Amino acid sequence: MLRRMEEGARVLYTEDAIRQRVGVLAAEISRDYAGRDPILVSVLKGAAWFLADLMKATTITCRMDFMAISSYGGAEESMGVVRILQDLELDIGGHHVILVEDIVDTGLTLSYLLSTLSSREPASISVCALLDKSVRRIVPVEIRYRGFDCPDRFVVGYGLDHGERYRNLRCILEVDPGELEEDPLALVPYLERP
Ligand code: PRP
């Protein structure tokens, strides 16, 4: 099974490709937000990896804050009904906000977050997403800074999980979720450092 999974899994974005793309996005943000001291807002947990690397690569003053949310029903896929479990610590009123997401799929989560955060009257709000699964979109959302246009595949790594595992993969893998369900440890070889 492990062998089959190894053959079945495919590196979609390498560690180098991610680093390079994050660098480009950080440069764009640094240019666009120079002197604007933005607050980078992320949603736990998956976006934390991207947010940390993105922020490290910026060259301007900025702040960060987190929200924790949960979708009702506990389904694998977002149902668009979102409950805030942990709110922001910072007051975003009058400040420039960049909502940082690891992946935008249906757009339901992002659309809810944008309307919630907009009601707090930030000076501006834009979206930076590492992966844009645009073919899955149900609600249109404007993504100002986009890392990759992601194919409609199940992806893990760099913050993205399968049953809370594999967030610590340094690359992003495309996998068969069914096979991973049968053998949840099948991707362990990918965790080993070269
Ligand atoms: C992911 C991602 C977004 C949401 C996108 O989070 O971080 O918040 O799904 O899906 P949507 O566009 O269909 O609404 P997830 O629910 O996997 O939680 P996690 O970050 O804790 O893994």
Boltz pocket constraint, residues with backbone or C-beta under 6 A from the ligand:
constraints:
  - pocket:
      binder: B
      contacts: [[A, 43], [A, 44], [A, 45], [A, 46], [A, 47], [A, 76], [A, 77], [A, 78], [A, 80], [A, 101], [A, 102], [A, 103], [A, 104], [A, 105], [A, 106], [A, 107], [A, 108], [A, 109], [A, 110], [A, 159], [A, 160], [A, 161]]
      max_distance: 6.0
